[in-house]
Amino acid sequence: MQDIIFALSQDYMQRALIASIIVGISCPIVGLYLVLRRLSLIGDGLGHAAFAGVAAAWLAGINPLLGAAIFAIAGALGVEKLRSWRREHGDLALAIVFYSGIALGVVLTSLARRMNLSLFTYLFGSILTITNTDLLIIGITGACVIVLVIMLYKELFTLTYDEDIAKVSGLPVNLLNHLIVLLGAITVVSALRVVGVLLVAGMLVIPVASALQIARSFKQASIYSICFGLASTILGLAFSYILDLAPGGAIVLTAVILFTISSILPSRNIKASRIFLGTK
């Protein structure tokens, strides 16, 4: 306990804790809509597009997170454009962005001759080396995501429940579809320094999967997703410090452990459709 108290007195650990809390809230709150719309793997695709942006930023000499944001947003718009052309091939759109992003990242990295530890921190995460600038970016992006989701809760709920009903209700379906993937892109960028490109999709999906095991309504699923996300990031950070583990891996493994525990509990939600019909 004294070791943890001492760690929390250090600036680097305080920044890490704040970043983990922001990511623990923003990832699941967006991930719920992605999972229920069968876009669970979009985090991987956008993560690899963001990796290409990091490499491009190194080449241009600008902030890597800025480059990651530009490429992730471009990837998100590309996914939605491809998906709107052939909605039955949404997984194909994700695959195209996935492999294009990683291939472009490798090419740009080789051109920049920047294959060093600084770049690899974006692959695996480096929460303990987050700077004040990084924390500011994570805070702003996370706050934007959380506020937008709360403001548009009813609209996003209707779109996720049934897109045709959303159209009949007069909602701007195309705009909302683009907004969801853009929020996913922003969330991926905010989580890069925490869990890294290779694990960021886990924080979008696993806490949500845990919540869906026990939730009886969409509102409960939203709340439980955030609770599982926060528990994963905070406990994972604590375990990584106590056991001297890689923080990104410890956070995602904690999420997996929590999912395992939730799956053992008596299931109260067999079908995802019941999430939308629940009233409690």
Protein Blocks (a to p, Z undefined) as FASTA:
>chain_A
ZZmmmmmmpmklmmmmmmmmmmmmmmmmmmmmmmmnopmmmmmmmmmmmmmmmmmmmmno
pafklmmmmmmmmmmmmmmmmmmmmmmlmmmmmmmmmmmmmmmmmmmmmmnopacfklmm
mmnopaklccfklmmmmmmmmmmmmmmmmmmmmmmmmmmmomklmmmnopafklmmmmmm
mmmmmmmmmmmmmnomklmmmmmmmmmmmmmmmpcbfklmmmmmmmmmmmmmmmmmmmmm
mnopafklmmmmmmmmmmmmmmmpccfbfbfklmmmpmZZ
